Amino acid sequence: MNKNKKEYFLTLQQGTYGFFVSEMWIETNENDEDFYEVELNRVKPSEMQYQFKTKYEAIKDFENWCGDNWDGVERRW
């Protein structure tokens, strides 16, 4: 039987104008190393698509903005 492993965490992405925080979902199949699915979504809505010159600025902005919405979610910066 195939078993899928699912991971969910916050990460940084680099865009044209700098860095921003995204949610990432990764699903892999333990029996088939070629199977994986990745989904990325910016944490701020499209009307708030801020990008920052440094990773530090992006993380600081996110932590000041996010409130408790992402408490307990792993951060992989």
Secondary structure, DSSP 8 states (H G I E B T S, - for coil): ---EEEEEEEEEEEETTEEEEEEEEEEEETTEEEEEEEEEEESS-GGG---BSSHHHHHHHHHHH-TTTTTT--EE-
